[in-house]
């Protein structure tokens, strides 16, 4: 059952990331932040076995990292 939950969470996070990729008018920094949040959500979900807290925490950390990376690439 945990495997299904983790897989579903990862699929939803990837789908959200792909959906955000359609926003062509986003700045590079915003796009990097969204990508970081999506990757962080997937990573957090996998590392914590699909825990909501782990997924949200991973998204938050990934978003901050992506935002910082985006600042350097302006």
N, C-alpha and C positions, 0 to 999 in steps of 0.2 A: 504494500500500500504506500510506503514511503517513496518508493521509486516512482510510482505514478505521480505523486504529489510534486516531487522534485522535477520530473520531466515536464509536467504541466506548467509549473512556475517558470521554468527555463523557456519553454515555447512561448508563453505569454510575454515574457520580457523581450525575447527576440522579435516577436510580432510588433510590440510597441516601438522597439528600436527601428525597425524597418518603416513603420508608419511615420516616425519622426524624420526619417531620412528623406521623406517626400517634401519636406518644408525647405524648398530651395532658397528662400529669401532669409534664412537664418544666418546670423553672423558666424564666423568660424569659431569664435569662443563659445557661443551658444550651442553649436553643433557638437563641439568637443565635449561640452558639459553633458549633453543628452546622451552621447555615446558612452561616456564614462559612467553615467547613472545606469544605463541599460546593462553594461558589462558588470558593474558592481552589483546590481540586483541579481543577475544570474550567478555570479560568484558567491554572493551571500547566501542565496538559496541552496546552492550545491554544498557549501561548507557547513551549513546548519541543518541540513536535511529538510529543507522546505519551510523552515520557520519564518513566520511573517516578520518578526523582529530582525532576523538575520538578513532577509531580503531587503527590508527598508533601510537597515543600517548599511548594507552593501551599496545600495543605490545612493545613499547620502554621501558616503565616502568616495564612491566612484564619480559622482557629480562634482564634488570639490576638486578632486584630482584632475578631471577633465577640464574644469574651469581654469585651473592654474596652468595646465598645458596650453590651453587656448590663448592665454595672455601672452605667452612667449612667441606665438606664431603670427601675431598681427602684422 
